[in-house]
Amino acid sequence: MTRIVYLNGNWLPEADAKVSIFDRGFLFADAIYEVTGVVGGKLLEYPGHSARLQRSTAELGIACPLTPDALLEVHREIVRRNELREGLIYLQISRGTADRDFAFPENPTPTLTLFTQAKPVLDNPKVATGISVALLPDQRWARRDIKTVQLLYPSMAKMEAMAKGADDAWLVEDGFVTEASSATAHIITEDGKLVTRGLSNAILHGITRASVLDIAGKAGIEFEERAFTPDEAKNAAEAFITSATNFVLPVTEIDGRPVGEGKPGPRTLRLRKLYIEQKLAEAL
């Protein structure tokens, strides 16, 4: 089935959707994006993604061409047109098309695109085994709190981790873990405390991260927002990542060393279960 995509107010077969070579998203990575999960044809965590989208565009001075309500309707319509039951919606807004110049153009018309990806997000086989991560230096730009499309280094890090036999990378800066290549990193200490890095420009303000901390608090799981070291991670009782595509996913090995017992931990699996139950109940 050919997907129907959204491009600047038009619904098109994916093969017919074209963006100019002069688009600043292509030339300068001058664009932001969001990924929203879909389960049962409904949107997961949409209010959080919408709010972060508005923040990212404001930080870059890009005018979103649709109101929040109109954008929600576009998300619902793309689900309907593609008969999407489970998977993802990718949204991207660039500053628009202009002749190549490092200076921002005056009054550009943003380019807005959305497309779907059908894939299982609930029954992830890695939940049963956990994933392995390799520790690598964090060489990304300094405004990671803005969800831009500048993803070349995270892609390079993920490929380097895979070359080492790991599933993903945890990035390290100034002796502390920042985050995974495209997810938030968490550990659970031997005394049962969830530790995750505090919000700053150094990490993306994860929507799933915020929900998991809220759920942990309500479930009586103590948590602390602070930076943690690679050694703390290796010596943790449990570790996991959170993201819109993985929800809560166990990490069972770091740099070839088992985390805890080397299998998904009970607190991690409990958080995943609680997260899925709550977000399915709240889905739009």
ROVEXBA-947218 format. One line per 3 residues: their letters; for each residue x, y, z of C-alpha. Coordinates in Angstrom, 2 decimals, always signed. Each point is the difference from the previous one (the first is absolute). Example, Ala and Ser with C-alpha at 12.3 -4.5 7.8 and 13.67 -1.06 7.14 Angstrom:
<atoms>
AS) +12.30 -4.50 +7.80  +1.37 +3.44 -0.66
</atoms>
This chain:
<atoms>
MTR) +0.00 +0.00 +0.00  +1.38 +3.40 -0.98  -0.03 +2.41 +2.90
IVY) -1.85 +3.28 -0.14  +2.16 +2.80 +1.37  -0.68 +3.60 +0.96
LNG) +2.03 +2.77 -1.65  -0.83 +3.68 +0.46  -3.75 -0.44 +0.13
NWL) -0.21 -2.72 -2.65  -0.66 -3.73 +0.32  +2.16 -1.89 -2.49
PEA) +1.18 -3.52 -0.81  +3.50 -0.24 +1.45  +1.60 -0.25 -3.47
DAK) -1.49 +3.37 -0.95  +1.15 +1.92 +3.09  +2.95 +2.22 -0.95
VSI) +1.99 +2.59 +1.97  +2.28 +2.58 -1.63  +3.77 -0.49 +0.04
FDR) +0.12 +3.55 +1.35  -1.96 -0.92 +3.11  +2.02 +1.02 +3.06
GFL) -0.76 -3.31 +1.67  +2.00 -1.64 -2.79  +2.76 +2.61 -0.19
FAD) +0.52 +0.88 +3.67  -2.00 -2.49 +2.10  -2.05 +3.10 +0.80
AIY) -3.02 -1.97 +1.12  -1.61 -1.67 +2.98  -1.96 -3.24 +0.30
EVT) -2.26 -2.04 +2.26  -0.95 -3.67 +0.04  -3.36 -1.05 +1.42
GVV) -0.88 -3.60 +0.75  -3.26 -1.55 -1.20  -1.67 -3.03 +1.61
GGK) -3.48 -1.16 -0.89  -0.27 +2.90 -2.41  +0.39 +2.52 +2.83
LLE) +2.76 +2.50 +0.77  +2.21 -0.60 +3.03  +1.30 +2.93 +2.09
YPG) -1.13 +2.51 -2.63  -0.40 +3.03 +2.34  +3.63 -0.35 +1.10
HSA) +1.29 -0.29 -3.55  -2.09 +2.98 -1.08  +1.35 +2.14 +2.85
RLQ) +3.60 -0.96 -0.77  -0.55 +0.76 -3.68  -1.19 +3.50 +0.87
RST) +3.04 +0.50 +2.24  +2.46 -1.22 -2.65  -1.44 +2.19 -2.74
AEL) +0.03 +3.00 +2.34  +3.65 -0.60 +0.92  +0.96 +0.01 -3.70
GIA) -2.39 +2.75 -1.03  -1.87 -2.25 -2.43  -3.71 +0.78 -0.37
CPL) -2.13 -3.12 +0.09  -2.41 +0.33 -2.96  -2.89 -1.66 +1.88
TPD) -1.66 +0.70 +3.32  +0.32 -2.72 +2.68  -3.61 -1.07 -0.58
ALL) +0.47 -0.18 -3.77  +3.20 -2.00 +0.43  -1.81 -2.49 +2.22
EVH) -2.61 -0.48 -2.72  +2.76 -0.61 -2.57  +1.43 -2.72 +2.26
REI) -3.40 -1.64 +0.28  -0.60 +0.29 -3.73  +3.33 -1.59 -0.95
VRR) -0.83 -2.93 +2.28  -3.39 -0.34 -1.71  +1.33 +0.32 -3.57
NEL) +2.69 -2.62 +0.59  -2.19 -2.28 +2.13  +2.79 +0.02 +2.56
REG) -0.72 -2.18 +3.00  +3.46 -0.13 +1.56  +3.19 +1.86 -0.76
LIY) +1.31 +3.55 -0.18  -0.73 +3.41 -1.48  +3.05 +2.04 -0.97
LQI) -0.44 +3.77 -0.25  +2.61 +2.47 -1.27  -0.07 +3.77 -0.35
SRG) +2.83 +1.80 -1.76  +0.48 +3.74 -0.27  -0.86 -0.35 -3.69
TAD) +1.52 +0.65 -3.39  +2.51 +2.78 -0.73  +3.21 +0.47 -1.93
RDF) +2.93 -1.37 +1.97  +1.18 +2.46 +2.65  +1.03 -0.53 +3.62
AFP) -2.17 +2.95 +1.02  -3.67 -0.83 +0.46  -2.22 +1.21 -2.85
ENP) -2.65 +2.62 +0.72  -3.59 -1.24 +0.27  +0.60 -3.52 -1.35
TPT) -2.86 -2.45 -0.49  +0.66 -3.07 +2.19  -0.07 -3.49 -1.49
LTL) -2.25 -2.36 +1.98  +0.03 -3.72 -0.66  -1.52 -3.03 +1.73
FTQ) +0.22 -3.69 -0.81  -0.87 -3.26 +1.73  +2.00 -3.13 +0.76
AKP) -1.94 -3.17 +0.73  +1.89 -2.15 +2.50  -0.65 -1.90 +3.24
VLD) +0.78 +2.20 +2.99  -1.67 -1.98 +2.78  +1.49 -3.44 -0.65
NPK) +3.66 +0.96 -0.21  +2.05 -3.24 +0.20  +2.82 +1.89 +1.71
VAT) -2.16 +0.43 +3.11  +0.58 -3.66 +0.88  +3.78 +0.15 -0.39
GIS) +0.88 +3.64 +0.49  +2.49 +1.84 -2.18  +3.75 +0.48 +0.24
VAL) +1.62 +3.43 -0.19  +3.51 +1.24 -0.66  +1.33 +3.14 +1.68
LPD) +1.19 +2.61 -2.51  +1.02 +3.68 +0.21  -2.81 +2.50 -0.50
QRW) +0.99 +2.26 -2.90  -3.36 +1.56 -0.81  -0.78 +3.73 -0.03
ARR) -0.72 +1.80 +3.27  -3.78 +0.57 -0.42  -1.24 -3.56 +0.24
DIK) -3.14 +1.21 +1.75  -1.30 +1.19 -3.41  -1.21 -2.99 -2.03
TVQ) +1.75 +0.86 -3.24  +0.75 -2.31 -2.92  +3.76 +0.29 +0.63
LLY) +0.32 -3.73 +0.56  +3.18 -0.93 -1.86  +2.15 -0.54 +3.08
PSM) -2.65 -2.06 +1.83  -0.22 -2.14 -3.15  +3.79 -0.35 -0.09
AKM) +0.03 -0.93 +3.69  -2.68 -2.63 -0.50  +1.94 -1.52 -2.90
EAM) +3.21 -0.03 +2.05  -1.83 -1.70 +2.85  -1.39 -2.62 -2.38
AKG) +3.51 -0.59 -1.37  +1.02 -0.77 +3.60  -2.80 -2.57 +0.23
ADD) -2.38 +2.20 +2.00  -3.53 +1.08 -0.81  +0.41 +3.68 +0.78
AWL) +2.29 +2.64 +1.50  -0.11 +1.89 +3.28  +1.80 +3.30 -0.48
VED) +2.45 +1.35 +2.57  +1.09 +3.60 +0.57  +2.29 +1.33 +2.75
GFV) -0.10 -3.34 +1.77  -3.81 -0.36 +0.10  -2.58 -1.76 -2.15
TEA) -2.17 +2.45 -1.94  -2.45 -2.24 -1.88  -0.27 -2.77 -2.58
SSA) +0.32 +0.65 -3.73  -3.75 +0.70 -0.23  -1.42 -0.66 +3.45
TAH) +0.28 +0.96 +3.68  +2.33 -2.05 +2.22  -1.04 -1.16 +3.47
IIT) +1.43 -2.22 +2.73  -1.44 -1.54 +3.15  +2.42 -0.22 +2.91
EDG) +0.49 -2.97 +2.32  -2.28 +1.68 +2.57  -2.79 +0.32 -2.57
KLV) +0.30 +3.68 -0.90  -0.62 +1.06 -3.61  +2.68 +2.45 -1.18
TRG) -0.23 +2.03 -3.19  +1.81 +3.11 -1.13  -1.64 +3.34 +0.80
LSN) -1.37 +2.17 -2.78  +2.37 +2.46 -1.66  +1.33 +0.90 -3.44
AIL) +2.09 -3.19 +0.16  -2.91 -2.38 -0.61  -3.31 -0.12 -1.81
HGI) -2.94 +0.61 +2.31  -1.56 -3.40 -0.57  -3.77 -0.30 +0.03
TRA) +0.17 -3.66 +1.02  +2.61 +0.90 +2.64  -2.38 +2.46 +1.65
SVL) -2.86 -2.51 +0.00  +2.16 -2.76 +1.46  +1.18 +2.23 +2.86
DIA) -3.61 +0.93 +0.75  -1.01 -3.66 -0.06  +2.97 -0.98 +2.18
GKA) -0.96 +2.56 +2.62  -3.60 -1.22 +0.11  +1.21 -3.62 +0.21
GIE) +2.19 +0.73 +2.99  +3.28 -0.32 -1.88  +2.39 +2.68 +1.27
FEE) +1.83 +1.92 -2.71  +2.78 +2.55 -0.24  +0.76 +2.33 -2.91
RAF) +3.79 +0.27 -0.20  +2.87 -0.95 -2.26  +1.49 -3.47 +0.50
TPD) +3.36 -1.44 -1.01  +0.73 -2.97 -2.26  +1.24 -1.93 +3.06
EAK) -3.28 +0.67 +1.81  -1.84 -1.32 -3.03  +2.12 -3.14 -0.19
NAA) -0.53 -0.66 +3.71  -3.73 +0.75 -0.02  -2.62 -2.59 +0.86
EAF) -1.95 +0.85 -3.17  +0.19 +2.35 -2.97  -2.39 +1.00 -2.75
ITS) -0.75 +2.54 -2.72  -3.19 +1.90 -0.73  -1.25 +1.43 -3.29
ATN) -3.17 +0.37 -2.06  +1.00 -3.02 -2.10  +1.22 -2.29 +2.80
FVL) -2.14 +1.09 +2.97  +2.05 -1.54 +2.86  +2.68 -2.39 -1.30
PVT) +2.42 -1.92 +2.27  +3.78 +0.36 -0.36  +1.71 -3.18 +1.15
EID) +3.61 +0.54 -1.10  +2.34 +3.02 -0.05  +3.37 -0.28 -1.75
GRP) -0.22 -3.78 +0.15  -0.76 -0.07 +3.74  -3.35 -1.32 +1.24
VGE) -2.21 +2.48 +1.82  -1.26 -1.56 +3.22  -0.87 -3.60 -0.77
GKP) +0.37 +0.58 -3.73  -3.71 -0.21 -0.68  -2.91 +2.47 +0.02
GPR) -0.60 +1.10 +3.57  -3.34 -0.13 +1.85  -0.28 +3.76 +0.59
TLR) +0.71 +0.76 -3.66  -2.62 -2.48 -1.17  -2.48 +1.37 +2.53
LRK) +0.55 +3.55 -1.26  -0.50 -1.16 -3.58  -3.26 -1.72 +0.92
LYI) -1.30 +3.02 +1.91  +1.06 +2.37 -2.77  -1.77 -1.97 -2.73
EQK) -3.16 -0.40 +2.07  -0.20 +3.71 +0.79  +0.83 +1.30 -3.47
LAE) -2.40 -2.33 -1.76  -2.73 +1.21 +2.33  +0.88 +3.63 -0.80
AL) +0.52 -0.44 -3.78  -1.80 +2.47 -2.29
</atoms>
